[in-house]
Amino acid sequence: MLGRGIDQVLPHPSDPRLYEPSVSSAERYVALAEKANGPIPRPVSFSYVWGDALDELRRAQPDARIVNLETSVTKSDNYAPKGINYRMSPGNVPCLAAAGIDCCVLANNHVLDWGQVGLLETLDTLTSAGIRTAGTGRNAAQASAPALLDAAGRGRIVIFAFGSETSGIPSDWAVGENEPGVNLLRDVSDRTVERIAAQTLKAKRAGDVLVASIHWGANWGYEISGSQRRFAHGLIDVAGVDVVHGHSSHHPKGIEVYRQKLILHGCGDFLNDYEGIGGYEEFRDDLTVMYLPLLSRSNGMLLELRMVPFQIRKFRLGRASRRDAAWLRDVLDREGARLGTRVMRGEDDTLRLAWT
């Protein structure tokens, strides 16, 4: 399973929808969600937010469950002066365990919202919970190192993670030789591809699946730049990457298959607390997707991509209606047509990718 992950507190600094610097509690956003869709039960279990996604995960039994966790997991009050700061209580980490999350990608524009202290607590908390991390670290060596997941005796899943300033990551969040920070992607040049290849090809073994997880681009809009596509192609051609796992957009973007390798340019959010906030309704950010790629064990080529549509209501994932699943299919089909892919409805209103 691949997903963008969880946004903890709203909104992003670039969002004009609800910019309230005085908001200090997520209860404000709970109230907005309840105003839109009715009361949310209290208390709830740690598994509550995952809703119907848990049944789908039990059916699919993916070898790895990978998300971009777009928040700091900390009690630190040392907030960065950036306007909007996301924070998740360490006491809520069992929420991640409830879905069996194996790896949290952390190279994003909110992981250092509460300073280096907050980042270090995030790393310690996730490690103590048995969840691997990628894309940040206490030093450059740790931030650039991959997360390694065993695929049930069928090789490893090797996850390298990068964050781009185009997603809003401050340049001074870049990891230092001996200073905590983000594995920052300074540009998408051929030289950067070669630098990454020096790391990935050294780490990759026969039978491994190599994932490049990248936080890049704007929150809204379907545009995928030519430079972004070329970079993704270069990672596949030169750096041995099998799956490009892109995220930052709050909605799914067009999907590409290049040389039989999967490129998710923008997964969209899987869980967030945007419910009840208006401003970008045309993107339907209440509709989310679980991506379930099937890859060849021998060469990492894409054999099948099944996608399961969900809707966020009352801060909980429920299976999308037939009408909403069709809306997602049409959007992904329209955007994918520019990239050589088509999206069709499969059984039980799941979606299937076709490519040439």
Buried (B, 14 or more C-beta within 10 A) or exposed (E): BBBBBBBBBBBBEEBEEBBEEEBEEBEBBBEBBBEBBEEBEEEEEBBBBBBBBBEBBEEBEBBBBBBBBBBBBBBBEEBBEEEBBBBBEBEEBEBBEBBBBBBBBBBBBBBBBBBBBBBBBBBEBBEEBEBBBBBBBBBBEBBBBBBBBEBEEEBBBBBBBBBBBBBBBBEEBBBEEEEBBBBBBEEBEEEBBEEBBEBBEEBBEEEBBBBBBBBBBBBBEBBBEEEBBBBBBBBBBBBBBBBBBBBBBBBBBBBBBBEBBBBBBBBBBBBBBBBBBEBBEEBBBBBBBBBBBEBEEEEBBBEEBBBBBBBBBBBBBEBBEEEBBBBBBEBBBEBBEEBBBBBEBBEEBBBBBEBE
